[in-house]
Amino acid sequence: MREESDKLELTEEERIRRAFKEKDWSEIKSANSWVIFKVMSEFVEGFEKLAKIGPCVSIFGSSRTPQEDKYYQIAEEIAAKLVRHGYGVITGGGPGIMEAGNKGAHQAKGKSVGLNIQLPFEQFNNIYIDQDKLITFDYFFVRKVMFVKYAQGFIVLPGGFGTMDELFEAMTLIQTKKIGRFPIVLVGKEFWGGLIQWIKEIMMEKHRNISPEDLDLFSVVDSASEAVKVIDEFYTKYLLSPNF
């Protein structure tokens, strides 16, 4: 166990040292060229596979949520209801809440999309993704573009840093009008309550870093039925078409 820890620490030290190492022009050009083509290939694969999936909703949440957790079960129910209401489901393709989303969609015989990410731990694709709709990415930013471009809404369940990253990315893009308005639904008032209070009292009222209308960018619910109702009512009201 100690040896594995030492190897991990050494790897992290090597990464830090490598960032400060001076490189000659040939090294820089070679490395950057490879990255550019790798990024392009990921965009091309994503666009080709997702261009015709139709209206979908992205479900986000922790990869660590066990099957017996109530939020796993809610995510599964949400996905099944979305399928029955005419939507496909997009998740990050991994375990936990992502698995629950794909499972609900798969069992309801709907479109089940997985945008997986290669990580040194935790992440592996679940078995409930349609095989022709599974994409594995190296780059988080490419993956997030796919989530936004091909989703007609976000449903966000309890999660960690990655979930928060995806949530605030979506809110920022809508707030700055870089993308059209689409519904963002936070599931679990007990989980989100403290964050929303901080956003309102500290971020908005004390420091005035956001406007009061920015609080309307999201809804907070506790049940699967409420979550799907927000999506349905939004599109019934605005008669919006898919982002693409």
The 8 nearest C-alpha neighbors of each residue, nearest first, counted from 0:
[[1, 3, 2, 4, 5, 6, 7, 8],
 [2, 0, 4, 3, 5, 6, 7, 8],
 [1, 3, 5, 4, 0, 6, 7, 8],
 [4, 2, 6, 0, 5, 1, 7, 8],
 [5, 3, 1, 7, 2, 6, 8, 0],
 [4, 6, 2, 8, 7, 3, 9, 1],
 [5, 7, 9, 3, 4, 8, 10, 2],
 [6, 8, 10, 4, 9, 5, 3, 11],
 [9, 7, 5, 11, 10, 6, 12, 4],
 [10, 8, 12, 6, 11, 7, 5, 13],
 [9, 11, 7, 13, 8, 12, 6, 14],
 [10, 12, 14, 8, 13, 9, 7, 15],
 [13, 11, 9, 15, 14, 10, 8, 16],
 [12, 14, 10, 16, 11, 15, 17, 9],
 [13, 15, 11, 17, 12, 16, 10, 18],
 [14, 16, 12, 18, 17, 13, 11, 19],
 [17, 15, 13, 18, 19, 14, 12, 20],
 [16, 18, 20, 14, 19, 15, 13, 21],
 [19, 17, 15, 16, 20, 14, 21, 13],
 [20, 18, 17, 16, 21, 15, 14, 22],
 [19, 21, 17, 18, 16, 22, 15, 23],
 [20, 22, 19, 23, 18, 17, 27, 26],
 [23, 21, 26, 20, 27, 24, 25, 19],
 [22, 24, 26, 25, 27, 21, 28, 20],
 [23, 25, 27, 26, 28, 22, 29, 21],
 [24, 26, 28, 27, 23, 29, 22, 30],
 [27, 25, 29, 24, 23, 28, 22, 30],
 [28, 26, 24, 30, 25, 29, 31, 22],
 [27, 29, 25, 31, 26, 30, 32, 24],
 [28, 30, 26, 32, 27, 31, 25, 33],
 [29, 31, 27, 33, 32, 28, 26, 34],
 [32, 30, 34, 28, 33, 29, 27, 35],
 [33, 31, 35, 29, 34, 30, 28, 36],
 [32, 34, 30, 36, 31, 35, 37, 29],
 [35, 33, 37, 31, 32, 36, 38, 30],
 [36, 34, 32, 38, 37, 33, 31, 39],
 [35, 37, 39, 33, 38, 34, 40, 32],
 [38, 36, 34, 40, 39, 35, 33, 41],
 [39, 37, 41, 35, 40, 36, 34, 42],
 [40, 38, 36, 42, 41, 37, 43, 35],
 [39, 41, 43, 37, 38, 42, 36, 44],
 [40, 42, 38, 44, 39, 43, 45, 37],
 [43, 41, 45, 39, 40, 44, 46, 38],
 [44, 42, 40, 46, 45, 41, 47, 39],
 [43, 45, 47, 41, 42, 46, 48, 40],
 [46, 44, 42, 48, 43, 47, 49, 41],
 [45, 47, 43, 49, 50, 44, 48, 42],
 [48, 46, 44, 45, 50, 49, 43, 51],
 [47, 49, 45, 46, 50, 44, 132, 51],
 [50, 48, 46, 52, 51, 47, 45, 149],
 [51, 49, 46, 47, 48, 52, 243, 149],
 [50, 52, 49, 53, 48, 47, 46, 54],
 [51, 53, 49, 50, 54, 55, 110, 87],
 [54, 52, 51, 55, 241, 87, 86, 50],
 [55, 53, 86, 241, 151, 87, 150, 52],
 [56, 54, 87, 86, 150, 88, 151, 53],
 [55, 57, 152, 150, 88, 151, 153, 89],
 [58, 56, 89, 153, 90, 150, 88, 154],
 [59, 57, 154, 90, 155, 153, 89, 100],
 [60, 58, 155, 156, 162, 154, 90, 57],
 [61, 59, 158, 156, 96, 157, 162, 155],
 [60, 62, 158, 63, 96, 64, 95, 159],
 [61, 63, 95, 94, 64, 96, 93, 97],
 [62, 64, 95, 61, 65, 94, 96, 121],
 [63, 65, 95, 61, 62, 96, 71, 68],
 [66, 64, 68, 67, 95, 63, 71, 96],
 [65, 67, 68, 71, 64, 95, 72, 99],
 [66, 68, 65, 69, 71, 72, 64, 70],
 [69, 67, 71, 70, 66, 65, 64, 72],
 [68, 70, 72, 71, 73, 67, 66, 74],
 [69, 71, 73, 72, 68, 74, 156, 96],
 [72, 70, 74, 96, 68, 69, 73, 99],
 [71, 73, 75, 69, 70, 74, 76, 68],
 [74, 72, 70, 76, 75, 71, 223, 77],
 [75, 73, 77, 71, 76, 72, 100, 99],
 [74, 76, 103, 99, 100, 72, 78, 73],
 [75, 77, 73, 79, 74, 78, 223, 103],
 [78, 76, 223, 74, 80, 75, 79, 73],
 [77, 79, 103, 81, 104, 100, 75, 80],
 [78, 80, 103, 104, 76, 82, 107, 81],
 [79, 81, 83, 77, 82, 78, 76, 84],
 [82, 80, 84, 78, 86, 83, 79, 77],
 [83, 81, 86, 85, 79, 109, 84, 80],
 [82, 84, 80, 81, 85, 79, 107, 86],
 [85, 83, 81, 82, 86, 80, 231, 227],
 [84, 86, 82, 83, 81, 87, 54, 109],
 [87, 85, 82, 55, 81, 54, 84, 88],
 [86, 88, 55, 110, 82, 109, 111, 54],
 [87, 89, 56, 111, 55, 57, 112, 110],
 [90, 88, 57, 112, 113, 56, 58, 111],
 [91, 89, 113, 92, 58, 97, 57, 114],
 [90, 92, 114, 115, 113, 93, 97, 89],
 [91, 93, 113, 115, 124, 114, 90, 97],
 [92, 94, 124, 123, 125, 97, 122, 91],
 [95, 93, 98, 62, 97, 125, 96, 124],
 [96, 94, 62, 64, 63, 98, 97, 65],
 [95, 97, 99, 60, 71, 98, 61, 62],
 [98, 96, 100, 90, 95, 99, 93, 94],
 [97, 99, 94, 101, 95, 96, 100, 125],
 [100, 98, 75, 96, 102, 97, 101, 74],
 [101, 99, 75, 97, 78, 103, 98, 102],
 [100, 102, 104, 98, 127, 111, 103, 99],
 [103, 101, 99, 105, 127, 100, 104, 98],
 [104, 102, 75, 79, 78, 100, 106, 105],
 [103, 105, 79, 78, 109, 107, 101, 102],
 [106, 104, 108, 102, 107, 103, 109, 111],
 [105, 107, 108, 103, 104, 102, 79, 109],
 [106, 108, 104, 79, 105, 109, 103, 82],
 [109, 107, 105, 106, 104, 110, 82, 79],
 [110, 108, 104, 82, 107, 105, 87, 111],
 [109, 111, 87, 88, 104, 112, 105, 108],
 [110, 112, 128, 88, 101, 129, 104, 105],
 [111, 113, 89, 132, 128, 88, 133, 129],
 [114, 112, 92, 133, 90, 91, 128, 115],
 [115, 113, 91, 134, 92, 135, 133, 90],
 [114, 116, 135, 92, 91, 113, 134, 136],
 [117, 115, 136, 135, 137, 118, 114, 122],
 [116, 118, 137, 136, 122, 135, 115, 119],
 [117, 119, 120, 122, 116, 121, 137, 123],
 [118, 120, 117, 121, 122, 116, 123, 7],
 [121, 119, 118, 122, 123, 117, 116, 62],
 [122, 120, 123, 118, 119, 62, 63, 94],
 [121, 123, 93, 120, 118, 117, 124, 116],
 [124, 122, 93, 125, 121, 94, 115, 92],
 [123, 125, 93, 92, 115, 126, 122, 94],
 [124, 126, 93, 127, 98, 94, 92, 123],
 [125, 127, 128, 124, 98, 102, 101, 129],
 [128, 126, 102, 101, 125, 105, 129, 98],
 [127, 129, 111, 112, 126, 113, 101, 130],
 [130, 128, 132, 111, 131, 112, 133, 127],
 [131, 129, 132, 133, 128, 112, 127, 134],
 [130, 132, 129, 133, 48, 128, 134, 112],
 [133, 131, 112, 129, 130, 113, 134, 48],
 [132, 134, 113, 130, 131, 112, 114, 128],
 [135, 133, 114, 115, 113, 132, 136, 45],
 [134, 136, 115, 116, 114, 133, 117, 137],
 [137, 135, 116, 138, 115, 117, 142, 134],
 [136, 138, 117, 116, 139, 135, 118, 41],
 [139, 137, 140, 141, 136, 142, 116, 38],
 [138, 140, 142, 141, 143, 137, 116, 136],
 [139, 141, 143, 142, 138, 144, 145, 137],
 [142, 140, 144, 143, 139, 138, 42, 145],
 [141, 143, 139, 145, 140, 144, 136, 146],
 [144, 142, 146, 140, 145, 141, 139, 147],
 [143, 145, 141, 147, 142, 146, 148, 140],
 [146, 144, 148, 142, 143, 147, 149, 141],
 [147, 145, 143, 144, 148, 149, 150, 142],
 [146, 148, 144, 145, 150, 149, 143, 169],
 [149, 147, 145, 146, 144, 150, 242, 243],
 [148, 150, 147, 146, 145, 242, 243, 151],
 [151, 149, 55, 56, 152, 147, 57, 146],
 [150, 152, 56, 55, 241, 181, 54, 242],
 [151, 153, 56, 182, 181, 150, 183, 57],
 [154, 152, 183, 57, 56, 58, 155, 184],
 [153, 155, 184, 58, 183, 185, 57, 59],
 [156, 154, 59, 185, 58, 60, 184, 186],
 [155, 157, 60, 186, 59, 185, 158, 154],
 [158, 156, 60, 61, 190, 155, 187, 159],
 [159, 157, 61, 60, 162, 156, 160, 163],
 [158, 160, 162, 161, 61, 163, 157, 60],
 [159, 161, 163, 162, 164, 158, 165, 61],
 [162, 160, 164, 163, 159, 165, 158, 61],
 [161, 163, 158, 165, 164, 159, 160, 60],
 [164, 162, 166, 160, 161, 165, 167, 159],
 [163, 165, 161, 162, 167, 166, 168, 160],
 [164, 166, 168, 162, 163, 167, 169, 161],
 [167, 165, 163, 169, 168, 164, 162, 170],
 [166, 168, 170, 169, 164, 165, 171, 163],
 [169, 167, 165, 171, 166, 170, 164, 172],
 [168, 170, 172, 166, 167, 171, 165, 173],
 [171, 169, 167, 173, 172, 168, 174, 166],
 [170, 172, 174, 168, 173, 169, 167, 175],
 [173, 171, 177, 169, 175, 170, 174, 178],
 [172, 174, 176, 170, 171, 175, 178, 180],
 [173, 175, 171, 176, 172, 170, 213, 216],
 [174, 176, 172, 173, 177, 171, 178, 170],
 [177, 175, 173, 178, 174, 172, 179, 180],
 [176, 178, 172, 175, 173, 179, 174, 171],
 [179, 177, 176, 173, 172, 180, 175, 147],
 [180, 178, 173, 181, 176, 177, 242, 172],
 [179, 181, 173, 178, 182, 176, 216, 174],
 [180, 182, 152, 151, 179, 183, 173, 233],
 [183, 181, 152, 230, 184, 153, 217, 233],
 [182, 184, 153, 217, 152, 154, 218, 181],
 [183, 185, 154, 218, 217, 219, 155, 153],
 [186, 184, 219, 155, 218, 154, 156, 220],
 [185, 187, 156, 220, 221, 219, 155, 184],
 [188, 186, 221, 190, 189, 220, 191, 185],
 [187, 189, 191, 192, 190, 221, 220, 219],
 [188, 190, 187, 192, 191, 193, 221, 186],
 [191, 189, 187, 188, 192, 157, 193, 194],
 [192, 190, 188, 194, 193, 189, 195, 187],
 [193, 191, 195, 188, 189, 194, 190, 196],
 [192, 194, 196, 195, 191, 197, 190, 189],
 [195, 193, 197, 196, 191, 192, 198, 190],
 [194, 196, 198, 192, 197, 193, 199, 191],
 [195, 197, 193, 199, 194, 198, 200, 192],
 [198, 196, 194, 200, 201, 195, 199, 193],
 [199, 197, 202, 195, 196, 201, 200, 194],
 [198, 200, 203, 196, 197, 201, 202, 195],
 [199, 201, 204, 197, 198, 196, 203, 205],
 [202, 200, 205, 197, 203, 198, 204, 199],
 [201, 203, 198, 206, 208, 199, 207, 200],
 [202, 204, 207, 199, 209, 208, 201, 206],
 [205, 203, 200, 207, 201, 206, 199, 202],
 [206, 204, 201, 207, 203, 200, 202, 208],
 [205, 207, 202, 208, 203, 204, 201, 209],
 [208, 206, 203, 204, 209, 205, 202, 210],
 [207, 209, 206, 202, 203, 210, 204, 205],
 [210, 208, 203, 207, 213, 202, 211, 206],
 [209, 211, 213, 212, 203, 207, 208, 214],
 [212, 210, 213, 214, 209, 203, 215, 199],
 [213, 211, 214, 210, 215, 216, 209, 174],
 [214, 212, 215, 211, 210, 216, 209, 174],
 [215, 213, 212, 216, 211, 217, 210, 199],
 [214, 216, 213, 217, 212, 218, 211, 183],
 [217, 215, 214, 213, 170, 183, 218, 182],
 [216, 218, 183, 215, 184, 214, 182, 219],
 [219, 217, 184, 185, 183, 220, 216, 215],
 [218, 220, 185, 184, 186, 188, 217, 221],
 [221, 219, 186, 222, 225, 187, 226, 185],
 [220, 222, 187, 186, 188, 225, 219, 223],
 [223, 221, 225, 224, 220, 226, 73, 186],
 [222, 224, 77, 226, 225, 73, 76, 227],
 [223, 225, 227, 222, 226, 228, 77, 80],
 [226, 224, 228, 222, 223, 227, 220, 229],
 [227, 225, 223, 228, 229, 224, 220, 184],
 [226, 228, 230, 224, 229, 225, 231, 223],
 [227, 229, 225, 231, 226, 230, 232, 224],
 [230, 228, 232, 227, 226, 231, 233, 225],
 [231, 229, 227, 233, 228, 232, 182, 234],
 [230, 232, 228, 233, 234, 229, 235, 227],
 [233, 231, 235, 229, 234, 230, 228, 236],
 [234, 232, 236, 230, 231, 235, 229, 237],
 [233, 235, 238, 237, 236, 231, 232, 239],
 [234, 236, 232, 238, 233, 237, 231, 239],
 [237, 235, 233, 234, 238, 232, 239, 231],
 [236, 238, 234, 239, 235, 233, 232, 240],
 [239, 237, 234, 235, 236, 240, 233, 232],
 [238, 240, 237, 234, 241, 235, 236, 233],
 [239, 241, 242, 238, 54, 243, 234, 151],
 [242, 240, 243, 54, 151, 239, 53, 150],
 [243, 241, 148, 149, 240, 151, 150, 179],
 [242, 241, 149, 148, 50, 240, 53, 150]]
